[in-house]
Amino acid sequence: MSQDNYNELVKLSKEISTLSSIHALLDWDQETYMPEKGIALRSSQKQLLSSLIHEKKKSHEFKKQLSKLIDLKTGQIIDPNLEDLQKRSLLRILHDFNIAKKQSDELVKNLSEATSTACHVWSKTKKTSDFQTFAPYLKRVFDKTKEQAEALGYQDHPYDALLDLYEPGMTVEVLDPLFKELKKALIPLIQKQPPKPDTSFFYGNFDKEVQRKFCIEILETLGFDFTRGRLDRTSHPFCMGLSSNDLRLTIHGESGNLIGNIMATLHEGGHALYEQGLLEENFGTPLGMAASLGIHESQSRFYETRIGLSKPFWTHTYPLLQKTYPHNLEKVSFDTFYKALTASSPSLIRVHSDELTYSLHIILRYEIEKAYLEGEIAIKDLPNIFAEKMQESLGISPNTHAEGVMQDIHWSMGLIGYFPTYTLGNIYSAQIFNQFKLNHPDWEKRVENGHLHFIRDYLNEKIHKYGRAFLPQELIENLTKEKLNAKPYIDYLKEKFT
Amino acid sequence: MSQDNYNELVKLSKEISTLSSIHALLDWDQETYMPEKGIALRSSQKQLLSSLIHEKKKSHEFKKQLSKLIDLKTGQIIDPNLEDLQKRSLLRILHDFNIAKKQSDELVKNLSEATSTACHVWSKTKKTSDFQTFAPYLKRVFDKTKEQAEALGYQDHPYDALLDLYEPGMTVEVLDPLFKELKKALIPLIQKQPPKPDTSFFYGNFDKEVQRKFCIEILETLGFDFTRGRLDRTSHPFCMGLSSNDLRLTIHGESGNLIGNIMATLHEGGHALYEQGLLEENFGTPLGMAASLGIHESQSRFYETRIGLSKPFWTHTYPLLQKTYPHNLEKVSFDTFYKALTASSPSLIRVHSDELTYSLHIILRYEIEKAYLEGEIAIKDLPNIFAEKMQESLGISPNTHAEGVMQDIHWSMGLIGYFPTYTLGNIYSAQIFNQFKLNHPDWEKRVENGHLHFIRDYLNEKIHKYGRAFLPQELIENLTKEKLNAKPYIDYLKEKFT
């Protein structure tokens, strides 16, 4: 009986996921193949679908079905005979239901209007670094997001309500000391880095299809299943999952850098392997979804930095790369190449920054977001605050707003509370990697020989198959027997960059 | 007030069209880029979307809004002050509403199950020409379609109810004499054709991208707007319209015939120009939709046969084709080429048949469908009846069921009453072409010089811009001042093939 009720709920939940997967296809098509003038219809399609999804998420039918299984107020599971994973799944469903329910239709509409206008204005004003014109639109997004935080509710800090949207269970109380520790360790390390070596051999005019084929081979080496996904070219690389059986990856359409698309492939490939590792039978339930954005990022960074910037990986890959681009690399020794690949130097733009400096870009954004929610700063002061914080942590200052406070689209999109998941991904990744090394002490030899599928299998088994059954911090603790902490990440960076 | 009511109805109607346009994208993606194992999710996505569309079409809200504007029983427009086109639009909306309303959820579900199973069984049993295994599934589809005809209702013949789904207003009473006349004229003409000339120079291994580029140039010559559409490669050519601003055309991915994809481009291009010619502001209402499948086919056949098989078109195009495929065509004279292109000879397979023989393939299917609905024939006898009719009209007989009664997927899809629209398209096309020649007596000279945009503009003005405001037969009569009749089509074929 209770099992029937659970199955009935899953049916409703699957409908929501199915509609969301259609939304993902609309996004993918918009970035890849949609003709230019298809954009107006595409916006209506996405708007209509989003409202249908929102309706279903908070529908009376859904609520009624959910309340047969779990007490909506206390979160108490009603039938103790359900399986443990089903109980966990119910808790996550209730969590999502509450998030949908607490946001009024008006708030959702206002937020959507504010963000879509801000994105539009951002893309125009960024071109001329015109922060003044952009500011009121940005203010509206921040203020609506603040309203959202209030609507969602929190115990200690309004920022916790937003964090929870992207990284369930994460709080300012956990993040503050973690980020403080990181800053303290990284700033002096960055200051001690030698000047960047010559990297001119990375650049040139490369055939797009040759690049794509090389990236496809890398994905095959990682163990990506091409019967369940594909790789296209867009203006910015991404990984979009319709389901574990349909993953859409992209790399840069135009890349004058022979390394850029390879690193993008490793990064997006890490995301994609996570999605492919979710169990098909769990589609539509929290058990078939990724644990959080931070855990997702831990997988992409695992492949991008811990594998993709490792010596063993390039011992295997460099000869292939040389063969593909003899004009650029024939005369470049492995050591010269590897040094250029892994050197660190502060950059103004977050997305171009390296392993060592990346977290400081995130932390300064976190500090600004949090201070705004606390009412400590005003939007008009953001450019100066941004520049000061950058000077303080990276020792450089933006010359224009476009390469400073206006560089990211995230805030215009209303993604406040989102940036921390990038750094959390790196921290998780380091903890996971230490455990991985313990379980696979011979990993370097295997990777040197081009055998990488065992890594995918390891992550499938230890992370992917659980979906959202555990909160991110539980997942890490279950695997590593350690609490979330930045030490493995700091140790790794210290060793690499000293 | 009444105008407000109309706008409110249009809003609801647009939602239905927007969902349908998403369904079209799901179809397009399935044929072009979807990874192999994405199919199970794709089926659920399409099923869910179809049921949402069906719900909206017969929703209480829609009915209530419609009933404010038109009497649902008598079809009387309530407010005489609405514009004439709005009144026509309302009549079409009521027509569609009645079609949705008359079909019970159970019937729709049964029909959908019967057809999806039949398609699956068809694609397996066709390979071994196993009609006996296929027959019960085909029978179920025919019987469910018969039920559908009864549910929809009709005055004279159950077949009229099905015809009306694809060709509004068309009846057996109109078709019977039209098809009889065609048979009478064409059968003796076909018997008199000389043997087919050598066409070996059409065949070879051609680079796929070279083919696609040539087809893109042809579409540009026709006046297709590539900011509102694109051309990809699939296993079968098609044209799919998300809206007049987003058309997705395809040609064969693998074609060993250098003419095949060009003819496909002209055909699908004709469909696409129709869709691009619908007025953007009418999206979501009958005024922004094609008049019927037959009128749609008249546009594709106009470009494929009346332009694309004309001497002036090839006078312009042949030198370009020779330059593209010198290996095949360098030594082939224009006359030899044109003779090979336009020669007629009966073929077993409908989709490979030429201008002269095509209608007879359609008529035999029409006769079978109608006889089944009349209870005159049994499914088990279809192979023999099919073969006999083919022998009678084309003078050839299939050796296997796969090249006979099992060749088309249409019946498995439940598309009974659909085939006649192909031949109607040719008949309409000939009537439209005669009018076009009267208005543009210099058309041959202009086409010879590669100027074809005036044809698109003509069809935009005379056909496309009206959408579904007129019934197909009204549209033809308004333009040509003649009733629907087969004489122009027969005259054209007689002149060309005598």
Interface residues (C-beta under 8 A of the other chain):
Chain A: K14 E15 T18 L19 S21 I22 L25 L26 D29 Y33 M34 P35 E36 K37 G38 A40 L41 R42 S44 Q45 L48 L49 L52 D225 F226 T227 R228 G229 R230 D232 L242 S243 N245 D246 L247 F283
Chain B: K14 E15 T18 L19 S21 I22 L25 L26 D29 Y33 M34 P35 E36 K37 G38 A40 L41 R42 S44 Q45 L48 L49 L52 D225 F226 T227 R228 G229 R230 D232 L242 S243 N245 D246 L247 F283
